[in-house]
Amino acid sequence: MLFVYSVFRDGWPQGRFGKIVLKMEKDFVDIIHLIKQSRANAIKTVNAELINLYWNIGAYIARKLEQSEWGNAVVFELAQYIQQKEPEIKGFSDKNLWRMKQFYETYKDFPKLSTALREISWSHNLTIFSRCKTIEEQTFYIKLSKQENYSCRELDRQISASLFERTMIGNAHSSPILKNNTAKDLVGAFKDSYIFEFLNLPEFYSESELQRGLIKEMKAFILELGRDFLFIGEEYKLQVGNSDFYIDLLFYHRGLQCLVAFELKTDKFRPDHLGQLNFYLEALDRDVKKPNENPSIGILLCKDKDSEVVEYALSRSLSPTMVAEYKTQLPDKQLLQQKLHELFDSQS
């Protein structure tokens, strides 16, 4: 075995023995994969059991209080009793016990969420049911946390950025990109508006400053876009004839299996912006796109837009293109919630 390790250390093995060694390495990699998979499954199992425990404690406390067998002071006494009898058990202060009750009461009438609740951590659950006021918003972030594998910090940021409200409003005002493209997977892949509060830009800034800021804060940018986006490059060069052209930002979307070109504008949307972007999409499809990939998509990011002007401009566009606006500050969550309520009321 020591000889095998020395062969790997000194370089790639040769001949028949080398093939045996490489086969052994593959076997070892398989074992490591099994170990990691088992550990991940164990963590999921432990997490699910912990959520079960908190749910059952919350249900027990809620039932005792509802039946008037306990008063509120009993919860404090319970916390003291646990601390005295089992001092090594942590996390059962009266504050946390009340949270378990709130957790149970928030979701007890929604059994369809039972599995999803146990697939994210207690910290994620705590953030969601304490910050989100409606079951629709809570369901949205529960499912998104699992899908995107958010850290607690990332989840908290998305709630602060009103991702739920922006998504619902954006879906209600479906962009022509969704109408002109038959791929159902496009729904939900893009947003009608983006929030770039992490850039800390001055009041007046150029397109190049916006671009540099997004490149510098790429991790936060990807979080806002969605984890399926893979960054390819900035100022991506396209050569058409004897001329060179440059796409501001080029991404690849894993789910849609296509190139996504972003063009940045620091002013309000104008119809003539689309000509340049459509030209880039044609060049990408002819010269860059691989045969197995879907047609490229263009996203025009503008500081502001008039939805009616956008609809007119895109109505005859054959290229899959979307015009989205961006803000450099966190939105007014209450204002967005009001708009969402008005939208729901108008549809009812």
N, C-alpha and C positions, 0 to 999 in steps of 0.2 A: 504493500500500500504506500509506503514511503517512496518507492520507486515511481509509482504512478504520479504522486504529487510532484516529484522532481521533474518528470517529463513535462507536466503542465507548466512548471515554473520556467523551464529552459526553452520552451517554445512548443509549437504544434507538433504532436507525435507523428511519426511516419510509418507507412507500411501496415501490415496486418495487425500488429500490436497496437498501432496508433488508432485503427478503427475500433478495436476493443476498448481502448481507453476513452475514446469519444463517446462510445455507446454507454460506458459506465458514467461519464459525466452527465449524459442525458438522463440516465436513471436517477442520479443524485438530484438533478434539477426537479425531476418529477416528485421525489420524496419531499423536497423543500416546499414545492407547491402544495402537496397534501398537508404538510404541517401548517402552512399559512392559512389554507382553507379551513382546516379544523379549528384553528385559533379564532378565525373570523366567525365561524359558526358558533363557537363557544361564547364569544362576546355577545352575539345576537341573542343567544338563549338566555344568558344572564340578564341582558337588558330587558327582554320580554318578561322574565320572571320578576324583575324589580318593578316594572310598570304594573304587573298584576298585583303585586303586594300593595303598592300605593293606591291602586284602584279599590282593592278590597278594604283597606283601612279607611279610605274616604267614604266608601259605601256604609261601613259599620258606624262611623261617626255620624254620618247624615241620618241614618235610620234611628239611632239613639236620640238625637236631637229632635227629629221629627216626631217621635213618639213621646217626647217630653220626659224620657227616662234620664236624660242628662241636661244640665244647664251649660251655658258657655264656659263657665269656670272649670267644668270637669275636663275639658280639653287641655287646659293648662296643667291640671293635676295629673293627667295621663302622661304628659311630656315629662313632668317632674318624676313620676313613678318609673318611667323607662330609664331615665338618667340615673336614678338611684339604684335600681335593681340590676340594670345591664349597662354600666358606664362605658363599656367598649363599643356599644351600638351608637352610631352617630347618624344625624340627619332627621331626628324625630322631635325637634323643638315644637312648641305649640304653634309657631308660625308655619312650619312645614306641614303640620297635621291639618291646619286649616286649608292649606293649599291642596292637600290630597282630597279633602272634602269638595273643594271647588272644582278640582279636576274631574271627580266622579259626577258631580251635578252638571257640569258643562256638557258631558258626552253621554250620559246615561240613556237618553232618548234617541241616540243615533248609533245603533248596533253595527251598522255598515262600516263605521270607522274603527271598530274594535281592533282589527288586524293592523291597520296603518298606525294607530297610536303606539303599538308595541314594536314598531319597526324604526322608530326614532327615539332618541334618548330622552330622559326625564327633563334635562335642561332645555331641550328643544320644545318639548311639550309645555313646559312651564312658561317659556317665552311666548308661545302661541296663545295659550288660553288666557294668559294674563294681559296680553297686549291687543288681541283681536276680539272684537265685540260681537260679531255675528258668526253663525255656524258656517256660512258660505266662505267667509274669509278664513276661518280656522281650518276648514277642510282644504282650501287652496294651499295654505302654507304647510300643512301636514304632508300632503302629497308631494309638494315641490321640494320640501326638505329631504325626503327620501329619494326622489328622482335626481336632484342635483347634488346630493350629499353635502349640503351646506354645513359649515361650522356654525356654532351658536352666534359668533360675531357676524358672519355673513347673513344669517337668517335675520338677525336684529337689524342689519343695514337694509335689507330688502323690505322689511315692514316699515321702517322709517321712510324709505323711498316710495312708499305707497304702491308697491308692485301690483297688489291685488286690484286696487281701484283703477290703475292705469291699464291693466290687462283687460278688465271687464269693459271699460269705456272704449278701449281700442278695438276689442272684438265686436262691439256693437256697431262701430263705424268701420266696417270691414274695408280695408284698402283694396284698390283695384288689382293689386298684385295677387290677391287671393281669388279674385273673380276671373282673371285672365290665365291662371295656371291651374291645371287639373290635378296637381299633386295635393292630396288631402293633408299630407304631412306639413305643408306650409303653414297651416293654421296653428298658431301658438309658437311658431319658430321665431317670429319677429314681432316687435312691439311698435305701437304707433308713436310712442315717445320714449326717450331715454333720459336718465338722470346722471350727470357727471359732476356731482358735488365734490368728488374727491380730487378734482383738478386744481381747485383754489386759484382760478384764473382772475386776473384783474378785470375791471369794468369794461375796458376796451382791449381786445386781443385780435390777433390775426389768425388766419387759417393755419399757418405754419406753427404758431404757438399752440393752437388747439391740437394739432396733429402730434407735436412733440409731447404734450401733456398726456395724451392717450397712450402713446408708446411707453412713456415713463411709468405710467400707472396701469400697465397692461393687465395685471392680475385683477384689479378692480374693474377694468373695462370688460374683461371676459366675464366677470361675475354679473355685470349688468346685461351683457349680451345673452349669456347662456353658455353652459359648459360644453355644448356641442361644437362651439366655434374654435377652430385652430388657426392661429395667426401664421400667415405666410410671409408677409413683408410690407414695409412702408415704401412709398414712391416706387411701386412695382412697375418695372419698365416693360412697355409694349412697343414693338417695332413694326410699323405698318408702312410699306413702301420704303421711302428714304427718310421717314420721320420717326422720331421717338416720342412716346407719350407715357405718362406716369399716373398710375392709380394711387390715390392717397393711401388707402389701406386695403390689403387683400387678405381674405380669410378663406378657410375651407370649412364647410358645415358637414360634420360626420353623419348626422341623421338624414339630411337631404342629399348627401353625396354630390355636392356641387360647390363651385367657387362662388364667393360672395364679395363683391366689390363695394367698398364704402367711399363715397365722395363727401367731403366736409365743406360746409358753407357757413360763414359767420353772419349771413344776412337772411332775410326772409326768402322763402321759396319763390323762384321765378320759372316759368315754363321753359325758358331757354337752357336751364340747368340740365334738363333731361337729355338734350342732344348729345352732350359730351359723354354722359354715363351710358347711353345706349350704344354709342360708338365703342366704348371700352368693352361692353358685354359682347358685342359682335366679334371684336378682336380676341377676347378670351375664348369664346366658343370655337373660333376657327383655328387658333394657334396654340392655345394653352390647355384647354379642356381635353381630358382623356376620353376614349370611346365609351368606356363604361360609366362615365359620369353624366349627371343631368345638366341641362342648360344653366349657365351662370345666372346669378341674381344680383341686381344692383340695389343698393340702399343709399338714398340721398339724405344726408343728415343736415338739416337746416335749423337755424336758431328759432325760426318761427314759420308758420305756414297758414294759409287760408284753405280750409278743407275743400271749398267749392272750386277754387282755382286748381287745386291738386287733382280733383276728380275730372275736370275738363281736360287738363294736360295729359292725364294718363288714359283717358277713355279710348284713344286710338293707338296706344302704345302696344306693340307686339312683344316687346321684351319684358320679362318678369322683373318689374321695378317697383320699389316702394319709396315713398317720401315720408320720412319720420322727422319729428322735431326733437330737440334736446334742450335740457335746462342745466345750468351750472350750479343750481342751488336745489336743496330738497324742496319738494312741492308742499303746498299747504294741504295737509291730509284731510282736514275738516272740509275744505272747499271741494276736494275730489269726492269725498263721501257724499256731500250734498248733490254734486252732479250725478253721482251714481244712483242715488235715491230718485232723483228727478227722471233719470233714464228708465229705471224700473217702473216708476209710476206711469210713465207715458206708454209703456209696453203692456201694462196690465189692463 
